[in-house]
Amino acid sequence: MTLKLRKVLIAVALTAATAAASMAGSAQAGTLTMNIAFKGASQRAVWQQVVDEFRKAHPGTDVNVSFIDEEAYKVQLPGWLSTAPPDIVNWHDGERMAYYAQRGLFDDLSGDWSKNGWNSTYASTKEASSYKGKQYAAPTVYYSWGMFYRKDLFQKVGIAEEPKTWDQFLDACKKLKAAGITPIAVAGRDAWTLAGWFDYLDLRLNGNAFHQKLMAGEVPYTDPRVKKVYTTWKQLIDAGYFIDNSLSYDLDSAQPFLFQGKAAMMLMGTFITGGFPANVKPQMGYFQFPIIDAKVPTAEDGPVESLHIPSKAKNKADAHAFLAFVETPDIGAQLATGLGSLSANSKSPEPEDPISKIGFQILANTKGGIAQFYDRDMTKEMADEGMKGMQQFVADPSRLDDVLAQLEQTRQRIYKK
């Protein structure tokens, strides 16, 4: 090989190396990393589908996604956020989001909300996505809570329509009880099912603003408004409207009361519909938890799943582009189907399943705010103690004052207020 040829080859090699380094650098700059929590194959598959669609729409961006089982994800998330986080994580709205926003670990997304029109599209979940007036979450899906009921049992005892008010609800319970049908099944061994009752009675009696102050530890448990929640609940217990020994049943063992026609109603989230037996499903209806005080703005439990940009993320430009891509009506509907939930986007097409459709309408039209559910709106320690207190109350409603006094001591210890 001549000296001249060798020089040419070296020059070509150097040029190629420089080009490769340049391409690697630009690929690095255009790499979007995300960690996604999932439960089951269908959830993983729908997220993968959305990521693939984003790749097609943004061919210059490489996407590295890590799928982590939800329980492991909960444990690992704090470590990622404080050390070397990905560019996007999925998580939950409410107190769980605020916990990280407060510590400066999630980026403020208020600009995305203004620029992308999310203030109107996600109006019902804005409050749950906010901390101190700024938004730190991009909502994806949520699910509705309400009253499941047996249409055939209602018909049998002459309940002409779904109860909309508390008086109508009490009248329906009275008719069912008189006919030998237990009005309400509840799985009290799973304390969170009791928390659903507490949430709805508090939201209907006192409204979401009060509810959130209570969840934040700002209201004493000895406050008469809190006691009123329990005394209203006690009326149902004293009248014998719940199944006997409800504390001995978990959700799996309480549902057969409905399926076998022994109980007529159950307050629960729409996520249970997948487990309805085929022969029972046509008889199952769903209605909004009744209004107790018409002057109180109607709020709902609608736990929201969300996306977030960690404060220490490296590729925030592509992270914002991904959020804008996902927060559209069609992608919202696609995620909802794959995740077994409802789209948080009010412009998404309505789901086809009849019960999901009712849940979607309830949440999309809610004007009084959407709570995240008792143990998502509150610090874990207080939530655990609160739910233990609910079980003690259900076991012996006459001990109500003792239970509330104990919870007040716990609140003062945890929140130092």
C-alpha positions in Angstrom: 0.0 0.0 0.0 1.4 3.4 -1.0 1.9 6.2 1.6 -0.6 8.3 -0.3 -3.3 5.6 -0.2 -2.7 4.9 3.4 -3.2 8.7 4.2 -6.5 8.6 2.2 -7.7 5.6 4.1 -6.8 7.1 7.5 -8.6 10.3 6.5 -11.7 8.4 5.5 -11.6 6.4 8.8 -11.2 9.6 10.8 -14.2 11.2 9.0 -16.3 8.1 9.6 -15.3 8.0 13.3 -16.2 11.6 13.7 -19.5 11.1 11.9 -20.3 8.1 14.1 -19.4 10.0 17.3 -21.6 12.9 16.1 -24.5 10.5 15.4 -24.1 8.8 18.7 -24.1 12.2 20.4 -27.3 13.2 18.6 -28.9 9.9 19.3 -28.0 10.3 23.0 -29.6 13.8 22.9 -32.7 12.3 21.4 -33.1 9.4 23.8 -36.2 9.5 26.0 -36.1 7.2 29.0 -39.2 6.2 31.0 -40.1 3.8 33.8 -43.7 2.4 33.7 -45.4 0.5 36.5 -47.8 -2.2 35.3 -50.1 -4.9 36.5 -50.6 -7.8 34.1 -49.8 -8.4 30.4 -52.6 -6.3 29.0 -51.4 -3.2 30.8 -47.8 -3.7 29.6 -49.0 -4.3 26.1 -51.0 -1.1 25.8 -48.1 1.1 27.1 -45.8 -0.6 24.6 -48.3 0.2 21.9 -48.5 3.9 22.8 -44.6 4.1 23.0 -44.4 2.5 19.5 -46.9 5.0 18.1 -44.9 7.9 19.6 -41.7 6.5 18.0 -43.5 6.6 14.6 -44.7 10.1 15.1 -41.2 11.3 16.3 -38.7 9.3 14.2 -35.7 11.3 15.5 -36.4 10.3 19.1 -35.2 7.0 20.5 -37.3 5.7 23.4 -36.0 3.4 26.2 -38.8 2.1 28.3 -38.4 -0.1 31.4 -41.5 -2.0 32.6 -41.6 -2.7 36.4 -44.2 -4.6 38.3 -46.3 -2.2 40.3 -45.4 -3.4 43.8 -41.7 -3.3 43.1 -42.1 0.1 41.4 -43.6 1.6 44.6 -40.5 0.6 46.5 -38.0 1.8 43.9 -39.6 5.1 42.9 -38.2 7.3 45.7 -34.6 6.1 45.0 -34.9 6.9 41.2 -36.3 10.4 41.8 -33.6 11.5 44.2 -30.6 10.0 42.3 -30.7 9.4 38.6 -34.3 9.4 37.4 -35.7 8.5 33.9 -37.3 11.4 31.9 -40.9 10.1 32.6 -42.5 8.1 35.4 -46.1 7.0 35.9 -47.7 7.4 39.3 -50.9 8.6 41.1 -52.5 12.0 41.6 -53.5 13.5 45.0 -51.3 13.2 48.1 -49.1 10.6 46.4 -48.2 13.2 43.8 -48.0 16.1 46.3 -45.5 14.1 48.4 -42.9 14.3 45.6 -43.9 17.8 44.4 -43.4 19.1 47.9 -39.9 17.7 48.0 -39.0 19.3 44.6 -38.7 15.9 42.8 -41.5 16.4 40.2 -41.3 19.2 37.6 -44.0 21.9 37.5 -46.2 21.1 34.4 -48.5 24.2 34.6 -47.1 25.5 31.3 -48.1 22.3 29.6 -51.6 22.6 31.0 -52.0 26.2 29.6 -50.3 25.5 26.3 -52.1 22.2 25.5 -55.6 23.2 26.6 -55.6 20.7 29.5 -57.4 23.2 31.8 -60.6 22.4 30.0 -60.0 18.9 28.8 -58.9 17.7 32.3 -61.0 20.2 34.3 -62.4 17.4 36.6 -58.9 16.1 37.5 -57.1 19.5 37.8 -57.4 19.8 41.5 -56.1 16.3 42.1 -53.1 17.1 39.8 -52.2 20.3 41.7 -50.0 21.2 44.6 -50.1 24.8 45.9 -51.9 26.0 42.8 -49.4 24.4 40.3 -49.9 21.3 38.3 -47.3 18.5 38.6 -49.2 15.7 36.8 -50.5 14.8 33.4 -53.6 12.6 34.1 -54.1 9.5 32.0 -56.9 7.3 33.3 -59.2 7.0 36.3 -62.0 4.8 37.5 -65.4 5.6 38.9 -66.9 4.6 42.3 -70.6 4.2 42.7 -73.4 1.8 43.8 -73.6 -1.5 41.9 -77.1 -3.1 42.2 -79.2 -6.0 41.1 -81.9 -4.7 38.7 -84.0 -7.8 39.1 -84.1 -7.4 42.9 -85.0 -3.7 42.7 -87.9 -4.7 40.3 -89.0 -7.5 42.6 -89.6 -5.3 45.6 -91.1 -2.4 43.6 -88.2 0.1 43.5 -89.2 1.9 40.3 -86.0 3.9 39.7 -82.4 4.3 40.8 -82.2 6.3 44.0 -80.9 9.9 43.4 -81.5 11.3 46.9 -80.7 10.0 50.3 -84.4 9.7 51.2 -85.0 7.6 48.0 -82.0 5.5 49.0 -83.3 4.9 52.5 -86.7 4.0 51.1 -85.1 1.5 48.7 -83.2 -0.1 51.6 -86.4 -0.3 53.7 -88.3 -2.1 50.9 -85.4 -4.6 50.3 -85.1 -5.4 54.0 -88.9 -5.9 54.3 -88.7 -8.4 51.5 -85.9 -10.4 53.2 -83.1 -9.1 51.0 -80.1 -7.6 52.7 -79.8 -4.1 51.1 -76.0 -3.7 51.1 -73.0 -6.0 50.9 -69.7 -4.7 52.2 -66.3 -6.4 52.6 -65.3 -5.0 55.9 -62.3 -7.2 56.4 -60.7 -5.2 53.6 -60.7 -1.9 55.5 -60.3 0.1 52.3 -63.9 -0.9 51.3 -65.1 0.9 54.5 -63.0 3.9 53.5 -65.2 4.1 50.4 -68.2 4.6 52.6 -66.5 7.2 54.7 -65.3 9.1 51.6 -68.8 9.3 50.0 -70.6 10.2 53.2 -68.1 13.0 53.9 -68.1 14.2 50.3 -71.9 14.3 50.2 -72.3 15.9 53.7 -69.4 18.3 53.8 -68.0 18.6 50.2 -64.5 18.0 48.7 -62.9 21.2 50.1 -63.6 20.0 53.7 -62.7 16.4 52.8 -59.3 17.5 51.5 -58.6 19.5 54.7 -59.4 16.5 56.7 -57.2 14.3 54.5 -54.4 16.8 55.0 -54.6 16.6 58.8 -56.0 20.1 59.2 -59.4 19.2 60.9 -59.8 17.5 64.3 -61.5 14.2 64.3 -63.7 15.5 67.1 -65.1 18.1 64.8 -69.0 17.8 64.7 -68.8 17.6 60.8 -66.7 14.4 61.1 -69.0 13.0 63.7 -72.0 13.6 61.5 -70.4 11.4 58.8 -70.3 8.5 61.3 -73.7 9.1 62.8 -75.2 9.1 59.3 -73.4 5.8 58.6 -74.6 4.5 62.0 -78.2 4.9 61.0 -77.6 2.4 58.1 -75.9 0.0 60.5 -78.5 0.3 63.2 -81.3 -0.3 60.7 -79.6 -3.6 59.7 -79.0 -2.5 56.1 -75.5 -4.1 55.8 -74.8 -7.8 55.7 -74.2 -9.5 59.1 -70.6 -9.9 60.2 -69.3 -7.7 57.4 -65.9 -7.6 59.0 -65.4 -11.3 58.3 -65.7 -10.9 54.5 -63.0 -9.6 52.1 -64.0 -8.3 48.6 -63.8 -11.8 47.0 -66.0 -13.4 49.6 -68.5 -10.5 49.8 -69.3 -10.3 46.0 -71.2 -13.6 46.0 -73.9 -12.0 48.1 -74.7 -9.9 45.1 -74.2 -12.7 42.6 -76.5 -15.0 44.5 -79.1 -12.4 45.0 -78.7 -12.4 48.8 -77.8 -8.7 48.8 -78.9 -6.0 46.4 -76.2 -3.3 46.4 -72.5 -2.7 46.9 -70.5 0.5 46.9 -67.3 -0.2 44.8 -65.0 0.9 42.0 -65.8 0.0 38.4 -62.6 -2.2 38.3 -64.7 -5.1 39.7 -66.8 -5.5 36.5 -64.4 -7.8 34.9 -65.1 -10.5 37.5 -68.9 -10.5 37.1 -70.2 -14.0 36.1 -71.7 -14.1 32.6 -75.2 -15.1 33.9 -75.3 -12.2 36.4 -73.8 -9.4 34.3 -77.0 -8.5 32.5 -78.8 -8.0 35.9 -76.1 -5.6 37.2 -76.7 -1.9 37.2 -74.7 1.1 38.5 -75.7 4.5 39.8 -74.1 7.6 41.3 -73.9 7.6 45.1 -77.1 9.5 46.2 -77.1 13.2 47.0 -77.6 13.9 50.8 -77.4 17.7 50.8 -78.3 19.4 47.5 -76.4 22.6 48.6 -73.1 20.7 48.7 -71.3 20.6 45.3 -71.3 17.0 44.1 -67.8 15.4 44.3 -66.7 11.9 43.4 -64.0 9.4 44.2 -62.1 8.8 40.9 -58.5 7.7 41.6 -56.3 9.1 38.8 -53.2 7.5 37.2 -50.8 10.1 35.9 -47.5 10.8 34.1 -44.7 13.0 35.6 -41.4 14.5 34.6 -38.8 14.1 37.4 -37.0 17.3 38.3 -33.6 15.7 37.6 -34.7 14.3 34.2 -32.0 14.8 31.4 -34.2 15.0 28.3 -37.1 17.2 29.3 -37.8 18.5 25.8 -38.8 15.0 24.5 -40.5 14.3 27.8 -42.8 17.3 27.3 -43.4 16.1 23.7 -44.4 12.7 25.0 -46.9 14.1 27.4 -48.5 16.2 24.7 -48.7 13.1 22.5 -50.4 11.0 25.2 -52.8 13.6 26.5 -55.1 13.4 23.5 -58.6 12.0 23.3 -57.7 8.9 21.2 -54.6 7.9 23.2 -56.6 8.4 26.4 -59.3 6.0 25.2 -56.7 3.5 24.0 -54.9 3.5 27.4 -58.3 3.3 29.2 -59.2 0.1 27.3 -55.9 -1.6 27.9 -55.6 -0.5 31.6 -59.2 -1.5 32.4 -60.1 2.1 33.4 -61.8 5.3 32.0 -60.0 8.0 30.1 -59.4 11.1 32.2 -59.7 13.1 29.0 -63.2 14.5 28.8 -63.1 14.6 25.0 -62.3 10.9 24.6 -65.0 8.7 23.0 -67.2 7.2 25.6 -66.5 3.5 26.4 -68.9 0.9 25.0 -69.4 -1.1 28.2 -72.7 0.1 29.8 -71.3 0.4 33.4 -68.1 2.1 32.2 -70.2 4.5 30.2 -72.1 5.6 33.3 -68.9 5.9 35.3 -67.3 8.0 32.5 -70.4 10.4 32.4 -70.4 10.7 36.2 -66.7 11.7 36.4 -66.5 13.8 33.2 -69.5 15.9 34.5 -68.4 16.3 38.1 -68.4 19.9 39.2 -67.5 19.5 42.9 -64.0 17.9 42.4 -62.6 14.4 42.3 -61.1 12.9 45.4 -58.3 10.3 45.0 -59.7 7.9 47.6 -59.0 7.9 51.4 -55.6 6.2 51.4 -54.4 8.1 48.3 -55.4 11.5 49.7 -53.8 11.0 53.1 -50.4 10.1 54.5 -50.1 6.3 54.8 -49.8 6.2 58.6 -52.9 8.3 59.2 -54.8 6.4 56.6 -54.0 3.0 58.2 -55.0 4.3 61.6 -58.2 5.8 60.2 -59.2 2.6 58.4 -58.5 0.6 61.6 -60.8 3.1 63.4 -63.6 2.4 60.8 -63.4 -1.3 61.5 -63.6 -0.7 65.3 -66.7 1.6 64.6 -68.4 -1.1 62.5 -67.7 -3.7 65.1 -69.3 -1.6 67.8 -70.9 1.7 66.7 -71.6 2.7 70.3 -67.9 3.2 70.7 -67.9 6.1 68.1 -66.8 8.8 70.5 -63.8 6.7 71.8 -62.8 5.9 68.2 -62.8 9.6 67.2 -60.9 10.6 70.3 -58.2 8.0 69.6 -58.0 9.2 65.9 -57.7 12.8 67.1 -54.7 11.8 69.3 -53.1 10.1 66.4 -53.7 13.1 64.1 -52.0 15.4 66.6 -49.0 13.0 66.9 -48.6 12.6 63.1 -49.3 16.2 61.9 -48.2 17.9 65.1 -51.3 20.2 64.9 
